Amino acid sequence: MLDNLEKPFIHLFSLSDEFYMYDVNTNKIVCISKEVYDYLNEEADCLTNEVYDIISSLKKQGFLLTNRMKRIEHPFTEKVEYYLQSKLQMLSLQVTQNCNLRCDYCAYSGNYTNRSHQNINMSFDSAKKAVDFFIDRSGETNQLGIGFYGGEPLLQFSLIKKTVSYILENYPEREYVFTITTNGTVMPPEAIAFLDNHNFGVMISLDGYKENHDKNRKFNSNGVGSFDTIIKNLKIIKDKYSKLYKNLTFSVVLDADSDFSKCNEFFINNEFVKDSILSVASVSNNYIKEEKENTSNRLELERYELFKYLLVKMNRLKIGSYSKLIWQYDSQLEKFCAEMAKPSDTVPENGHHSGPCIPGAHRLFVNVNGDFFPCEKVSECSEVCGIGNIENGFDIEKVKSILNIGKLTEDECKNCWAYRYCMLCLVHSDGMDKLSSKKKLSYCDNVRNSAEEKMKEYCFLKKMNSDKYEEVAR
């Protein structure tokens, strides 16, 4: 039996009656015979001449190398200070921790290891300091993103208005994209007109049909669902603010009890949302205090819709035949296939799994107190996640540590065939008081299963003559 480091760095999988080898060093998939598959999987009793010849041929083509990373280090480690000084891309300001709704699955609902909703607002002085800090360190970024976040940010519309005016008056030479994430219930005419005039991208939280939305998204004052208020505001926007209406997207959260079919029907047929882009997610288990068992058949329905999506890609069904609720899957598969298409000689000696971005550079989240976090998905109560503040700037060494979370699980990462397709970042490693290798490793099977599923779909599309994907190496 070969030692692990002497084994070819490959992953084997089968699809129907065909067998495949993903070669990690070349980042290519090879269709192989059952006999070769069994030999590489160490299930064959002996090496036949035919299998020997095929193995020799594969090696001559550059496959079956044993190269693995010798040292885990993110390739951007030495560039961290440069990026944080010159290439910040987006600033997300938490203008308030207050909200007029109490959504059951909200990160601030008390069901997660995070802060809860509080009547605390960002001061204009803090907003200015955050803006100055961000723009001063984004000199090499062409288009700057400025986002407003909460709580419910439109509860602090006056602060948003003052902050945008400050930005445009003091830094008029830069190009901006303004965005806001809102529950869609606090939209007085003045606020709607302002968002329209400044070309805001607006993401509104809406969970589909009324019963589904209202069971989770309720007003704090009376416990009544917020669906009707949102629809009323959408009608105003559509009737009077066509530019803003085109810039609306919707955040959809589906829980275990959501009726997938009824949600899909709503987003296809409702006059206010049928032409809009959706960002769909399940209820997050990240930082959750008590995980609930999923007893619904929603995942089965999603898999069926994914199957229809593949049939559309094969031109066996008409475009639009699959659910709007899985439209994001298209971009995910495209991204996966683009990664597969990248030329690769061998696994680098020094490297890191994909997943973490440079904390603070891609998205700098500043809370009401002026504390810095890598994004709004992390816990504000975590000692691990704080990466600085508006008074002292970035904690560079902490940023580098978060960027290199692969060091937590160095041996496992060196030998993981799916390292190019890993999506694990700080959120999956946050032990609140320190980075946690145990927590990170708990997600690894999901990463590998997801990568294998994408590879199977890639091979399936090619096998069924979809002209959208490159030839699978043979």
Disulfide bonds with the S-S distance in Angstrom:
none
